[in-house]
Amino acid sequence: MAQRMVVLDTETTGMPVTDGHRIIEIGCVELIGRRLTGRHFHVYLQPDRESDEGAIGVHGITNEFLVGKPRFAEVADEFFEFIKGAQLIIHNAAFDVGFINNEFALMGQHERADITQHCSILDTLLMARERHPGQRNSLDALCKRYGVDNSGRELHGALLDSEILADVYLTMTGGQTSLSLAGNASDGNGAGDGSGSQGSEIRRLPADRTPARIIRASEAELAEHQVRLAIIAKSAGAPALWTQLAEAQEQG
């Protein structure tokens, strides 16, 4: 059975969580077999405190917009069921996981206050730092590096960022991707439809966005590759395994 992944992002009133900051938006998209299923969880939350001005400048979600939105306790069960058992793909996972754990702890749900006991975590920031040491590895920087279209991202938004991160993750780990959003089915709380506050709408990737680039090797690069294979074969005393497999398939 194909592994179930959930790409997740949150927006908060500020940071750090130890200063009493809270989650105000959760956005998740589901991947099965490295394909978007169309299922997602998205909700805006009433944090019972005001957001820092700096945080509002990042995500554009105003205090006024959050009035009347559900509290985390009202969506906790639905959210937990959506992520339970999945591999969570998160950019800078320590930040989001810390806030999620805190929300469950504030409810007294200590059995859920460490989501690493219920989900595995893959941090794309750590992955990017290993692959691109010494370079900028923000989500925007990775979009530029891997040719992922983020032209609709004027402000941060948890659902939009999770969709962009899904593109980035699939490109980082598998090269060429072809993603499509399979409908608009929502398996999360529909609260917070974005009406009534500019900059607080649910931001989604446009369906006609530019697909990921296909980068093909040049003739010179292919020639260098063959030279490298010859060096490996000479050093090892035998051709590389994938070369042997290719020759066997041709003969078969």
Secondary structure, 3 states (H helix, E strand, C coil): CCCEEEEEEEEECCCCHHHCCCEEEEEEEEEECCEEEEEEEEEECCCCCCCCHHHHHHHCCCHHHHCCCCCHHHHHHHHHHHHCCCEEEECCHHHHHHHHHHHHHHCCCHHHCCHHHCCEEEEHHHHHHHHCCCCCCCHHHHHHHHCCCCCCCCCCCHHHHHHHHHHHHHHHHHCCCCCCCCCCCCCCCCCCCCCCCCCCCCCCCCCCCCCCCCCCCCHHHHHHHHHHHHHHHHHHCCCCHHHHHHHHHHHC
